[in-house]
Amino acid sequence: MKTQPNIGKRILAGFIDYLLIYGFTFFMVFTLGEPNDDGGYSLNGAPALIPMIFWLIMTVGLESGFGGTIGNSIVGLKAIPMNGINQKLTFGQSFKRHLLDPIDMFFFGLVGIITIKNTDKNQRVGDLWAKTIVVPMKSLTENKNE
């Protein structure tokens, strides 16, 4: 399947997803957190797991369970396995993709953008490790109708 960089859409999708994740995290820190010596708030113990579980659900859970994150769904993109058209990612593939998000988003996403622009299938570091590609949703329905 032919892929396109879709840099703008991918940036917007990531921005939407992580705006929701960080917004939830800040809300949790300020509502359940305790003041610390630095004048901020800290989540300790079991409550500290809540943002991590939320991240897992919002990225890996939605992508492997429903076929896409909220951001990708809004902008019309879908991550699929390199070897299969119109398949949902497995939990493992999605986990690999998103575990490397901090690397791909390093320096305002420059690592991800450079990687996407310099790989044959327009993959970021997480996609390379998980053996996935990102395609427009409309291309999946076009291929299904052919």
SEVEXFI-501939 format. One record per residue (C-alpha): x, y, z; residue in one letter. Coordinates in steps of 0.1 Angstrom, whole numbers, plus 5000, padded with zeros to 4 digits. Example, Ala and Ser with C-alpha at 12.3 -4.5 7.8 and 13.67 -1.06 7.14 Angstrom:
BEGIN
512349555078A;513749895071S;
# end
This chain:
BEGIN
500050005000M;501350344991K;501850585020T;502050955023Q;503851165050P;500651345061N;502951545084I;500351815092G;497551565100K;499851355121R;501051655141I;497451765147L;496451405157A;499251385182G;498451735195F;494851635201I;495651305217D;498351455241Y;496251765248L;493651525262L;496151315281I;498151605296Y;494851785304G;493651485323F;497051445340T;497151805352F;493651775365F;494551465384M;497651615399V;495851925411F;492851735425T;494551425440L;498051555444G;499751675475E;501751995478P;505451935476N;508552125489D;509052295455D;505652465456G;504052225431G;501951915435Y;502951545434S;500951235429L;502150955451N;501250595456G;498350435437A;496950775424P;500250815405A;499150515383L;495950685372I;497550905345P;499650615332M;496550395329I;494650685312F;497650715287W;497450345280L;493750355274I;493750665253M;496550545230T;497050175230V;493550075241G;491650295216L;494050215188E;494049835193S;490449805204G;488650055181F;491150105153G;492350455161G;493050715187T;490751015190I;493251245172G;493751005143N;490050955140S;489351325139I;491951395112V;491051075092G;494250865097L;494650505108K;497650305118A;497649955103I;500149665102P;502549685073M;501449335062N;497749385062G;495249625048I;492349745070N;493349545100Q;493449675136K;496749685153L;497449425180T;497949545216F;501649475212G;502049675179Q;500149975194S;502149955226F;505449955207K;504350255186R;503350465216H;506050355239L;508450545216L;506250865214D;508651055237P;511450985212I;509351075181D;508151395199M;511551505210F;512451865202F;508851955191F;508551635170G;511651695149L;512851335154V;509451195142G;509251445112I;512751365101I;512150995104T;508851015085I;510451215057K;513350975053N;511750635054T;510250465023D;506850405040K;506750745059N;507250575093Q;508250735125R;510550555150V;507650385168G;506150265135D;509550115124L;509749915157W;506149805156A;506149735118K;503149965112T;502250235087I;499850525089V;497350575061V;494350795053P;491150615063M;489650695029K;492350485012S;491250185032L;487750215019T;488950274984E;491049954985N;488149754999K;485849864970N;488449774943E;
# end
